[in-house]
Amino acid sequence: MKDCTRQFTLNQNTPDEMEEVLKTVYEALVEKGYNPINQIVGYILSEDPTYITTHNNARSLIRKIDRDELLQELVKSYLQGK
């Protein structure tokens, strides 16, 4: 076995899919009276699904997205001014 570093990427979700899920989750949190930014950040940092409401299936939707990929896309989007 060679002693080399292998690289791989997950990219299970496209940026558009992640954006759509985030918008849906955001809207569900607003409808339930939560501060959506705080709740989404809490989920990303902790992976605790209870930060996200079950309203409109938001909790199930956000758990389908890899948090590392989501964070990477958010940082990239922020830095590129999207």
C-alpha positions as CSV (number, residue, x, y, z in Angstrom):
1,M,0.0,0.0,0.0
2,K,1.4,3.4,-1.0
3,D,1.7,6.1,1.7
4,C,-0.2,8.9,0.0
5,T,-3.1,11.1,0.8
6,R,-6.3,10.4,-1.1
7,Q,-8.8,13.1,-1.7
8,F,-12.5,12.8,-2.2
9,T,-15.5,15.0,-2.2
10,L,-19.0,14.2,-1.1
11,N,-21.1,16.6,-3.1
12,Q,-24.3,14.7,-2.6
13,N,-26.3,17.9,-2.8
14,T,-26.1,20.6,-5.3
15,P,-25.8,24.2,-4.1
16,D,-29.3,24.8,-5.6
17,E,-30.8,21.9,-3.6
18,M,-29.1,23.2,-0.4
19,E,-30.4,26.7,-1.0
20,E,-34.0,25.4,-1.5
21,V,-33.8,23.3,1.7
22,L,-32.5,26.3,3.7
23,K,-35.2,28.5,2.4
24,T,-37.9,26.0,3.3
25,V,-36.4,25.5,6.8
26,Y,-36.1,29.3,7.2
27,E,-39.8,29.8,6.3
28,A,-40.9,27.0,8.6
29,L,-39.0,28.5,11.5
30,V,-40.4,32.0,10.8
31,E,-44.0,30.5,10.7
32,K,-43.4,29.0,14.1
33,G,-42.1,32.2,15.6
34,Y,-38.4,31.3,16.0
35,N,-35.4,33.4,15.0
36,P,-34.4,31.3,12.0
37,I,-30.8,32.5,11.7
38,N,-30.1,31.5,15.4
39,Q,-31.8,28.2,15.0
40,I,-30.0,27.2,11.8
41,V,-26.6,28.3,13.2
42,G,-27.3,26.2,16.3
43,Y,-28.1,23.2,14.2
44,I,-25.0,23.6,12.0
45,L,-22.7,24.0,15.0
46,S,-24.2,21.2,17.1
47,E,-25.9,18.8,14.7
48,D,-28.7,18.8,17.3
49,P,-31.9,18.4,15.2
50,T,-34.1,19.9,17.9
51,Y,-32.9,23.4,16.8
52,I,-35.1,22.9,13.7
53,T,-38.9,22.6,13.9
54,T,-40.8,19.6,12.5
55,H,-43.2,22.1,11.0
56,N,-43.5,21.5,7.2
57,N,-41.0,18.6,7.5
58,A,-38.2,21.1,8.0
59,R,-36.2,18.9,10.4
60,S,-36.2,16.0,8.0
61,L,-35.2,18.2,5.1
62,I,-32.2,19.8,6.8
63,R,-30.9,16.4,8.0
64,K,-30.6,15.2,4.4
65,I,-27.9,17.8,3.8
66,D,-24.3,17.2,4.9
67,R,-23.5,19.9,7.4
68,D,-19.9,20.2,6.2
69,E,-21.0,20.7,2.6
70,L,-23.6,23.2,3.7
71,L,-21.1,25.2,5.7
72,Q,-18.6,25.1,2.8
73,E,-21.3,26.4,0.4
74,L,-22.3,29.1,2.8
75,V,-18.8,30.4,3.3
76,K,-18.1,30.2,-0.5
77,S,-21.4,32.1,-1.2
78,Y,-20.6,34.8,1.4
79,L,-17.1,35.4,0.1
80,Q,-18.2,35.5,-3.5
81,G,-21.0,37.9,-2.7
82,K,-23.8,35.7,-4.0
